[in-house]
Amino acid sequence: MKSGKVIVSIKGAAVWCIAVALFAALPASAQQAFPTRHMREAVTKGAARKMADLPSTRTLRLSIALPVRNQEQLTLLLSALSDPKSPQYRKWLSVGEFIERFGPTADDYEKVASFAEANGLEVTGRSSNRMVIDVQGTVENVSRALHVNMGVYQHPTEARTFYAADREPTVDSDVKIWSVAGLDDFSLPRPLLQRETSTATAVKRFTTGSGPGGQFLGSDFRAAYYGGTALTGAGQTIGLYGLNYNIRDVEAYYSAVGQPFNPNQVQNYSIDGTQNSCGSGCDDGEPVIDIIAALSMAPGATIIEYFGKNDVDVFNAMASANVAKQLSTSLGWSPADPSADEPIFQEFAAQGQNSFVASGDSGAYSSANVFTYPASDPYVTAVGGTDLTTSGGAWSGETAWNGSGGGPTPLGLGIPAYQQLSGVVSSANGGSTRVRNIPDVSAEANTDNYFCANGSCGGGLGGTSFASPRWAGFLALVNEQAANNGRPSVGFLNPIIYGIGTGSRYGNAFHDITSGNNANSNASYNAVPGYDLVTGWGSPNGQGLIDALAGGSSTTSGNWSFCANENGNCIFTGTQTVRYGSGSTFVSQALSWAATCNNATFGDPTPGIVKHCEITNSWNTCANENASCGFGDTETVRFGAGSSYFAAVFTGGVNCTDGVFGDPDYGTLKHCDRAPTTWTYCSDESGQCNFTGTRTLLYGANGNYVTQTLSGPVTCSNSTFGTDPDAGQLKHCYVPGLPISGE
């Protein structure tokens, strides 16, 4: 590489700007290198033996990417868009606005097109955001235009050959080029699916799903991770990295499980002419499970499969269309340069789009793990894997999945600002203070999923390929609620969820996975309380996370607050009125300290529909904005105005400010209300109650409880609390929060 290249990260964007500026400042007469690498290390170090020259008459299809303008200003804007205290918070750009402020100029774009044509390359596609030009031409013309020799090499680790350039490409012209995709096929995108094997650590022997043999169906994860019925993803579009598939296999799945499916909800889109084609020998397992996983979580959403001849074209199609605000990629590969897609990922962030990427199925990251991209990029949300257990459909427990890809990236991408917050990297989780850590979040990925593909149906499939589209479907629910409340999409999640994870709302928003690991022969990381390099911050905790991201609550109306899903336990202080049902149909009872949220306790007000419990919130205003809300016990406090609030649990008072809660209603004078708190099950007596920081714990049973403020983790015992509040009875520990399920 000849241009002073640096690895890109959010933290290092200023350095990246210098590299781009130096590149742009080279004299027009000089032979210009690009700011990104294209050479394969296997070629430069001689690990790949050259077999022959690539035939000069062979046609190569290339995607020429242009750099963004005003990189420093773009970096500052991206920070402001995710900052609740900024006047530009969530004021996303349209494609036109992005082009006007940061896209290549029309003149620069035409210069690239003219350069290609002058060198015998045919322009086959243009993008509306002017970020990419598609061309094709013979190897002879490509080699002459870019000053390279194209060769055929024996792959050092795979039983195949590949083609690649023997040097970094350069151009004689003063055209501004960021990268050229298609100059090699060394690393092919690989689906991140895992099939059931005989290895005990890879297979879940007991499953609690509703499919054949206890296998999980897609709808089981909607019940476990959302648990409601009000949100369906209506009005939302989920974008998937397109792979060839047969819609018949999607139809076969929904027919087999007895659920409705409208094939018109699945569409295809391309800007370079690539078409969906899945004939004889085509394996459509990956795209079919992507569609099913996303649509099962958000059955009212529209799915778009984005097709292209390479990753640049696929991602740019997503950005230039700007229709899908939640995107998912269930593939991994090893790029020549991990910053090559960065301009497009930054456009996602500027336009309020969030891209989820599967973190991989090979366990802990190391230099031996070569399929860690694009999960390693700091502008995507990397999704790891868990092993889920449900009870009556509701979430009841979760551990780390041993195949979950995670660890400090081996690609050298610098640590982003959101991972430098206090409480993220620790000696317990083994995170890096230098490079990007993966994953950010997680969802079920064990080999216990029912699926249909290639003309047949069965079980035993897993992988983070399932987890990523599930999160995309969940975000569709979040953005639906935001739209219902008259708000924009929530946008790039990482700065938000790391703020939640290090704050007081974490327990309400996420299932914190604290057991299991992703050990392999090269490395190992453990799931620990808080953030870790196996499960990130954990899996979505239903309405709690939806409200934390979108504001408001689709399951809260009037003076009622969500308490527990069906078959969970609702634990609260004193005597409260609890209602049970869904939609507008509920039955209620006055109960003390606890309510088992099921038909046996309340009767069945809505047969055949998933229900939940709510308690009277009895909100009492305790402070205006920027004042202090004081109290001596543990209470739930909400901050906002009208119908827009963020809520969290506090002990001994709280300052009523945006800095503590975030801003649920920008530009409006807000206030704090407080109400008795609910409690989330943490541990049985003599067990370990795992949490980070200091919290007030409830200990006891049958209405006989004591509280104590302790630093986690703690042993749930009489000796810890200094008393036996209910002698002779099995007791439990609880932490403050609005639970998605009980003990």
RANOR-V418794 format. One record per helix or strand of 3 or more residues. SS is the DSSP state (alpha for helix, beta for strand). FROM is the first residue (numbers start at 1). TO is the last residue. Records with the same first field share a line. If there is no record, write none. Layout:
SS = FROM-TO ; FROM-TO
This chain:
alpha = 13-24 ; 41-44 ; 71-81 ; 95-102 ; 106-118 ; 139-146 ; 200-202 ; 212-214 ; 218-225 ; 247-257 ; 263-265 ; 285-297 ; 311-321 ; 342-350 ; 417-420 ; 464-484 ; 494-501 ; 506-509 ; 543-550 ; 599-602 ; 658-661 ; 718-721
beta = 50-53 ; 59-65 ; 122-126 ; 132-138 ; 150-154 ; 161-165 ; 179-181 ; 237-241 ; 266-270 ; 302-307 ; 326-329 ; 331-333 ; 354-358 ; 381-391 ; 394-400 ; 406-408 ; 441-444 ; 449-453 ; 456-462 ; 560-565 ; 569-582 ; 585-596 ; 612-616 ; 620-624 ; 634-641 ; 644-651 ; 671-676 ; 678-684 ; 694-701 ; 704-711 ; 732-736
